[in-house]
Every structure is written in C-alpha cells, then in structure tokens.
Amino acid sequence: MDARYIGMMDYKEAWDLQKKYVAEIDKGERSETLLLLQHPPTYTLGSDRHPEHLLLDEEQLKQKGISVYDIDRGGDITYHGPGQLVGYPLIYLDAVGLDLHGYLRNVEAVIIDWLAQYGIKGTRKPEYTGVWVGDEKITAIGVKFNKARQRKGFITSHGFALNIKSGIASEGFSGIVPCGIQQYGVTSFNDVTGLNLSVEDAAVQLAPLFKQRFGFA
C-alpha cells in the first residue's frame, strides 16, 4: 500500500485525485493507496444532505473563507479544515476480503487503536458511523463504494476526518449541525489530551496502524 502525507490540498483537487486513483486501481495500474492530508476550510454535504444543517448564509461563508461542496459520499454535512487529519483510503475491497460493513468497522478500529496508544478510550455509537470520546465525536467517517468496472466488487473513496488541533470544534463545526447530529458534541485529540500534536505527526503514526489493520504491513 502507498500511504503518504501530502500536506495541505484544495478539496476539489483531492476529490479529482481520488477519482483518478480509483480508475487506476480498477485497471490494475495502481496499488491500494492511503492519502493523508489537510484541507483549507471546507464544508461537504454527502448523499444524505440536509441543507438546513448548514447554519451560515452565503455572505458569512465568504467572510470566513469557507468553501462548500455537494459530494458523492454517504452521510450528511461535515467540516474539513487546518488542524484536521483527513484520510482517503482507496482500496479494492475484494483484495482485503472485506464487505462494506466490515470496511467501516475496520476504519473505526484504526482510530480506536491509535487513541489507545495515548490511553484514550475511543468508542463507537451503534446508531452512528465514526469514533467518539465520551459523547463527543473525534472522527467523522463518510465513504463512497465505487463499483469496479474491470472486475467485480467495490473500490473505496472518501474516508475519515480526525480532529487534531485544539479548538477546532468552535471553528468550522460551529457553523453546521455536524453529520446532522444535534445531541452530541465534537472534540479533538489535543483538546482531550492537552498535548500539541501536529497533523503530520498524527499521519506518520496512523499510517502503519492502517496498513497493519488492512493486511498491507
């Protein structure tokens, strides 16, 4: 698996890159890939979109410099921005012997295992996809399962967003109802631990755990 940290990348550029890589994986021209990066401030609305969960008007979005995209993953609205580690696993599921449900649970398990290294208990909530610390979400997950054209099965795109920077919940997340969930809050790794971990360091630590969990180590 090619797992690498790219740094800051515009959302549309990363979305186009995913589509390109999915097509190449389908044709057998590229190995499975994990893109790790950050985005400028961006809201994305998935296939279960509810526009009313975006709480800012056009002028407010412009003032804050936040872009908005309607995209092709599952789920509702979420925020991407500096201080958040975004991971896009591009994996042919038949190659790793997983179905759609198993894939989502394994992505959650990678984050839970990483948090455990710091003594943090990451949990699941049966009714929601993602990873939680107490009643606050630390990682959102939204995936597209692309039907392979050259062979049977599916290739994944989109992925997870792990909040690292302290205070990120009061930045971009305050302008939305995150994932349409009103009864729970949002947190970050640095808020939970009191540490000052960088996004790049989190990416370096997470990549081998991901490879191991999915059998690429």
Contacts in CASP RR format, 6 or more apart in sequence:
PFRMAT RR
TARGET T0000
AUTHOR 0000-0000-0000
METHOD contacts of the structure
MODEL  1
MDARYIGMMDYKEAWDLQKKYVAEIDKGERSETLLLLQHPPTYTLGSDRH
PEHLLLDEEQLKQKGISVYDIDRGGDITYHGPGQLVGYPLIYLDAVGLDL
HGYLRNVEAVIIDWLAQYGIKGTRKPEYTGVWVGDEKITAIGVKFNKARQ
RKGFITSHGFALNIKSGIASEGFSGIVPCGIQQYGVTSFNDVTGLNLSVE
DAAVQLAPLFKQRFGFA
1 31 0 8 1.000
1 32 0 8 1.000
1 33 0 8 1.000
1 34 0 8 1.000
1 210 0 8 1.000
1 211 0 8 1.000
1 214 0 8 1.000
1 216 0 8 1.000
2 30 0 8 1.000
2 31 0 8 1.000
2 32 0 8 1.000
2 33 0 8 1.000
2 34 0 8 1.000
3 33 0 8 1.000
3 34 0 8 1.000
3 36 0 8 1.000
3 207 0 8 1.000
3 210 0 8 1.000
3 211 0 8 1.000
4 34 0 8 1.000
4 35 0 8 1.000
4 36 0 8 1.000
4 207 0 8 1.000
5 36 0 8 1.000
5 37 0 8 1.000
5 200 0 8 1.000
5 203 0 8 1.000
5 204 0 8 1.000
5 207 0 8 1.000
6 35 0 8 1.000
6 36 0 8 1.000
6 37 0 8 1.000
7 36 0 8 1.000
7 37 0 8 1.000
7 38 0 8 1.000
7 199 0 8 1.000
7 200 0 8 1.000
8 37 0 8 1.000
8 38 0 8 1.000
8 39 0 8 1.000
8 40 0 8 1.000
8 82 0 8 1.000
9 17 0 8 1.000
9 37 0 8 1.000
9 38 0 8 1.000
9 39 0 8 1.000
10 39 0 8 1.000
10 40 0 8 1.000
11 39 0 8 1.000
11 40 0 8 1.000
11 42 0 8 1.000
11 44 0 8 1.000
11 67 0 8 1.000
11 69 0 8 1.000
11 80 0 8 1.000
12 69 0 8 1.000
14 35 0 8 1.000
14 37 0 8 1.000
14 39 0 8 1.000
14 86 0 8 1.000
14 88 0 8 1.000
15 69 0 8 1.000
15 71 0 8 1.000
17 35 0 8 1.000
18 35 0 8 1.000
18 88 0 8 1.000
18 90 0 8 1.000
18 157 0 8 1.000
18 158 0 8 1.000
19 157 0 8 1.000
21 30 0 8 1.000
21 33 0 8 1.000
21 35 0 8 1.000
21 90 0 8 1.000
22 90 0 8 1.000
22 146 0 8 1.000
22 155 0 8 1.000
22 157 0 8 1.000
24 30 0 8 1.000
25 31 0 8 1.000
25 32 0 8 1.000
25 33 0 8 1.000
25 90 0 8 1.000
25 91 0 8 1.000
25 92 0 8 1.000
25 155 0 8 1.000
26 92 0 8 1.000
26 146 0 8 1.000
26 148 0 8 1.000
26 149 0 8 1.000
26 150 0 8 1.000
26 151 0 8 1.000
26 155 0 8 1.000
27 150 0 8 1.000
28 150 0 8 1.000
32 89 0 8 1.000
32 90 0 8 1.000
32 91 0 8 1.000
32 92 0 8 1.000
32 95 0 8 1.000
32 96 0 8 1.000
32 214 0 8 1.000
32 216 0 8 1.000
33 89 0 8 1.000
33 90 0 8 1.000
34 87 0 8 1.000
34 88 0 8 1.000
34 89 0 8 1.000
34 90 0 8 1.000
34 207 0 8 1.000
34 210 0 8 1.000
34 211 0 8 1.000
35 87 0 8 1.000
35 88 0 8 1.000
35 90 0 8 1.000
36 85 0 8 1.000
36 86 0 8 1.000
36 87 0 8 1.000
36 88 0 8 1.000
36 203 0 8 1.000
36 206 0 8 1.000
36 207 0 8 1.000
37 86 0 8 1.000
37 87 0 8 1.000
37 88 0 8 1.000
38 80 0 8 1.000
38 81 0 8 1.000
38 82 0 8 1.000
38 83 0 8 1.000
38 84 0 8 1.000
38 85 0 8 1.000
38 86 0 8 1.000
38 199 0 8 1.000
39 80 0 8 1.000
39 81 0 8 1.000
39 82 0 8 1.000
39 84 0 8 1.000
39 86 0 8 1.000
40 67 0 8 1.000
40 81 0 8 1.000
40 82 0 8 1.000
41 64 0 8 1.000
41 65 0 8 1.000
41 66 0 8 1.000
41 67 0 8 1.000
41 79 0 8 1.000
41 80 0 8 1.000
41 81 0 8 1.000
41 82 0 8 1.000
41 171 0 8 1.000
41 172 0 8 1.000
42 66 0 8 1.000
42 67 0 8 1.000
42 68 0 8 1.000
42 69 0 8 1.000
42 79 0 8 1.000
42 80 0 8 1.000
42 81 0 8 1.000
43 54 0 8 1.000
43 61 0 8 1.000
43 66 0 8 1.000
43 67 0 8 1.000
43 68 0 8 1.000
43 69 0 8 1.000
43 77 0 8 1.000
43 78 0 8 1.000
43 79 0 8 1.000
43 80 0 8 1.000
43 176 0 8 1.000
44 68 0 8 1.000
44 69 0 8 1.000
44 70 0 8 1.000
44 71 0 8 1.000
44 73 0 8 1.000
44 77 0 8 1.000
44 78 0 8 1.000
44 80 0 8 1.000
45 51 0 8 1.000
45 54 0 8 1.000
45 68 0 8 1.000
45 69 0 8 1.000
45 70 0 8 1.000
45 71 0 8 1.000
45 76 0 8 1.000
45 77 0 8 1.000
46 70 0 8 1.000
46 71 0 8 1.000
46 72 0 8 1.000
46 73 0 8 1.000
46 74 0 8 1.000
46 75 0 8 1.000
46 76 0 8 1.000
46 77 0 8 1.000
46 142 0 8 1.000
47 72 0 8 1.000
47 73 0 8 1.000
47 74 0 8 1.000
47 75 0 8 1.000
48 74 0 8 1.000
48 75 0 8 1.000
48 76 0 8 1.000
49 70 0 8 1.000
49 75 0 8 1.000
49 76 0 8 1.000
49 77 0 8 1.000
50 76 0 8 1.000
50 77 0 8 1.000
50 177 0 8 1.000
50 180 0 8 1.000
53 76 0 8 1.000
53 77 0 8 1.000
53 176 0 8 1.000
53 177 0 8 1.000
53 180 0 8 1.000
54 68 0 8 1.000
54 77 0 8 1.000
54 175 0 8 1.000
54 176 0 8 1.000
55 175 0 8 1.000
55 176 0 8 1.000
55 177 0 8 1.000
56 64 0 8 1.000
56 66 0 8 1.000
56 175 0 8 1.000
56 176 0 8 1.000
61 67 0 8 1.000
61 68 0 8 1.000
64 172 0 8 1.000
66 172 0 8 1.000
71 158 0 8 1.000
72 144 0 8 1.000
72 158 0 8 1.000
73 142 0 8 1.000
73 143 0 8 1.000
73 144 0 8 1.000
73 157 0 8 1.000
73 158 0 8 1.000
73 159 0 8 1.000
74 142 0 8 1.000
74 143 0 8 1.000
74 144 0 8 1.000
74 158 0 8 1.000
75 142 0 8 1.000
75 179 0 8 1.000
76 177 0 8 1.000
76 179 0 8 1.000
76 180 0 8 1.000
77 176 0 8 1.000
77 177 0 8 1.000
77 178 0 8 1.000
77 179 0 8 1.000
77 180 0 8 1.000
78 140 0 8 1.000
78 142 0 8 1.000
78 161 0 8 1.000
78 176 0 8 1.000
78 178 0 8 1.000
78 179 0 8 1.000
79 161 0 8 1.000
79 171 0 8 1.000
79 172 0 8 1.000
79 173 0 8 1.000
79 175 0 8 1.000
79 176 0 8 1.000
79 178 0 8 1.000
80 86 0 8 1.000
80 161 0 8 1.000
81 168 0 8 1.000
81 171 0 8 1.000
81 172 0 8 1.000
82 165 0 8 1.000
82 199 0 8 1.000
83 163 0 8 1.000
83 164 0 8 1.000
83 165 0 8 1.000
83 168 0 8 1.000
83 199 0 8 1.000
84 161 0 8 1.000
84 162 0 8 1.000
84 163 0 8 1.000
84 164 0 8 1.000
84 165 0 8 1.000
84 168 0 8 1.000
84 199 0 8 1.000
85 161 0 8 1.000
85 162 0 8 1.000
85 164 0 8 1.000
85 199 0 8 1.000
85 202 0 8 1.000
85 203 0 8 1.000
85 206 0 8 1.000
86 159 0 8 1.000
86 160 0 8 1.000
86 161 0 8 1.000
86 162 0 8 1.000
87 159 0 8 1.000
87 160 0 8 1.000
87 161 0 8 1.000
87 162 0 8 1.000
88 157 0 8 1.000
88 158 0 8 1.000
88 159 0 8 1.000
89 107 0 8 1.000
89 156 0 8 1.000
89 159 0 8 1.000
89 210 0 8 1.000
89 214 0 8 1.000
90 155 0 8 1.000
90 156 0 8 1.000
90 157 0 8 1.000
91 103 0 8 1.000
91 155 0 8 1.000
91 156 0 8 1.000
91 214 0 8 1.000
92 148 0 8 1.000
92 151 0 8 1.000
92 153 0 8 1.000
92 154 0 8 1.000
92 155 0 8 1.000
93 99 0 8 1.000
93 100 0 8 1.000
93 103 0 8 1.000
93 145 0 8 1.000
93 153 0 8 1.000
93 154 0 8 1.000
93 155 0 8 1.000
93 156 0 8 1.000
94 151 0 8 1.000
94 152 0 8 1.000
94 153 0 8 1.000
94 154 0 8 1.000
96 214 0 8 1.000
96 215 0 8 1.000
98 106 0 8 1.000
98 214 0 8 1.000
100 145 0 8 1.000
100 154 0 8 1.000
103 143 0 8 1.000
103 156 0 8 1.000
104 129 0 8 1.000
104 141 0 8 1.000
104 143 0 8 1.000
106 213 0 8 1.000
106 214 0 8 1.000
107 141 0 8 1.000
107 143 0 8 1.000
107 159 0 8 1.000
107 160 0 8 1.000
108 124 0 8 1.000
108 129 0 8 1.000
108 130 0 8 1.000
108 131 0 8 1.000
108 139 0 8 1.000
108 141 0 8 1.000
109 213 0 8 1.000
110 206 0 8 1.000
110 209 0 8 1.000
110 210 0 8 1.000
110 213 0 8 1.000
111 122 0 8 1.000
111 130 0 8 1.000
111 131 0 8 1.000
111 138 0 8 1.000
111 139 0 8 1.000
111 160 0 8 1.000
111 162 0 8 1.000
111 206 0 8 1.000
112 122 0 8 1.000
112 123 0 8 1.000
112 124 0 8 1.000
112 131 0 8 1.000
113 209 0 8 1.000
113 213 0 8 1.000
114 202 0 8 1.000
114 205 0 8 1.000
114 206 0 8 1.000
114 209 0 8 1.000
115 121 0 8 1.000
115 122 0 8 1.000
115 131 0 8 1.000
115 133 0 8 1.000
115 138 0 8 1.000
115 189 0 8 1.000
116 122 0 8 1.000
117 205 0 8 1.000
118 189 0 8 1.000
118 193 0 8 1.000
118 195 0 8 1.000
120 133 0 8 1.000
120 189 0 8 1.000
120 192 0 8 1.000
120 193 0 8 1.000
121 133 0 8 1.000
121 134 0 8 1.000
122 131 0 8 1.000
122 132 0 8 1.000
122 133 0 8 1.000
122 134 0 8 1.000
122 138 0 8 1.000
123 131 0 8 1.000
123 132 0 8 1.000
123 133 0 8 1.000
123 134 0 8 1.000
124 130 0 8 1.000
124 131 0 8 1.000
124 132 0 8 1.000
125 132 0 8 1.000
125 184 0 8 1.000
128 137 0 8 1.000
128 179 0 8 1.000
128 181 0 8 1.000
129 141 0 8 1.000
129 142 0 8 1.000
130 137 0 8 1.000
130 139 0 8 1.000
130 140 0 8 1.000
130 141 0 8 1.000
130 160 0 8 1.000
131 137 0 8 1.000
131 138 0 8 1.000
131 139 0 8 1.000
131 141 0 8 1.000
131 162 0 8 1.000
132 138 0 8 1.000
132 184 0 8 1.000
133 187 0 8 1.000
133 192 0 8 1.000
135 184 0 8 1.000
135 185 0 8 1.000
136 169 0 8 1.000
136 184 0 8 1.000
136 185 0 8 1.000
136 186 0 8 1.000
136 187 0 8 1.000
137 178 0 8 1.000
137 179 0 8 1.000
137 181 0 8 1.000
137 184 0 8 1.000
137 185 0 8 1.000
137 186 0 8 1.000
137 187 0 8 1.000
138 162 0 8 1.000
138 163 0 8 1.000
138 186 0 8 1.000
138 187 0 8 1.000
138 188 0 8 1.000
138 189 0 8 1.000
138 192 0 8 1.000
139 160 0 8 1.000
139 161 0 8 1.000
139 162 0 8 1.000
139 163 0 8 1.000
140 160 0 8 1.000
140 161 0 8 1.000
140 178 0 8 1.000
140 179 0 8 1.000
141 159 0 8 1.000
141 160 0 8 1.000
141 161 0 8 1.000
142 158 0 8 1.000
142 159 0 8 1.000
142 160 0 8 1.000
143 156 0 8 1.000
143 157 0 8 1.000
143 158 0 8 1.000
143 159 0 8 1.000
144 156 0 8 1.000
144 157 0 8 1.000
144 158 0 8 1.000
145 154 0 8 1.000
145 155 0 8 1.000
145 156 0 8 1.000
146 154 0 8 1.000
146 155 0 8 1.000
146 156 0 8 1.000
146 157 0 8 1.000
147 153 0 8 1.000
147 154 0 8 1.000
148 154 0 8 1.000
148 155 0 8 1.000
162 189 0 8 1.000
162 202 0 8 1.000
162 206 0 8 1.000
163 169 0 8 1.000
163 186 0 8 1.000
163 187 0 8 1.000
163 188 0 8 1.000
163 189 0 8 1.000
164 188 0 8 1.000
164 189 0 8 1.000
164 190 0 8 1.000
164 197 0 8 1.000
164 198 0 8 1.000
164 199 0 8 1.000
164 202 0 8 1.000
165 188 0 8 1.000
165 190 0 8 1.000
165 199 0 8 1.000
166 188 0 8 1.000
166 190 0 8 1.000
166 191 0 8 1.000
166 194 0 8 1.000
166 196 0 8 1.000
167 188 0 8 1.000
167 190 0 8 1.000
167 191 0 8 1.000
168 186 0 8 1.000
168 188 0 8 1.000
169 185 0 8 1.000
169 186 0 8 1.000
169 187 0 8 1.000
169 188 0 8 1.000
169 191 0 8 1.000
173 186 0 8 1.000
178 185 0 8 1.000
178 186 0 8 1.000
189 195 0 8 1.000
189 197 0 8 1.000
189 202 0 8 1.000
190 196 0 8 1.000
190 197 0 8 1.000
208 217 0 8 1.000
210 216 0 8 1.000
211 217 0 8 1.000
END
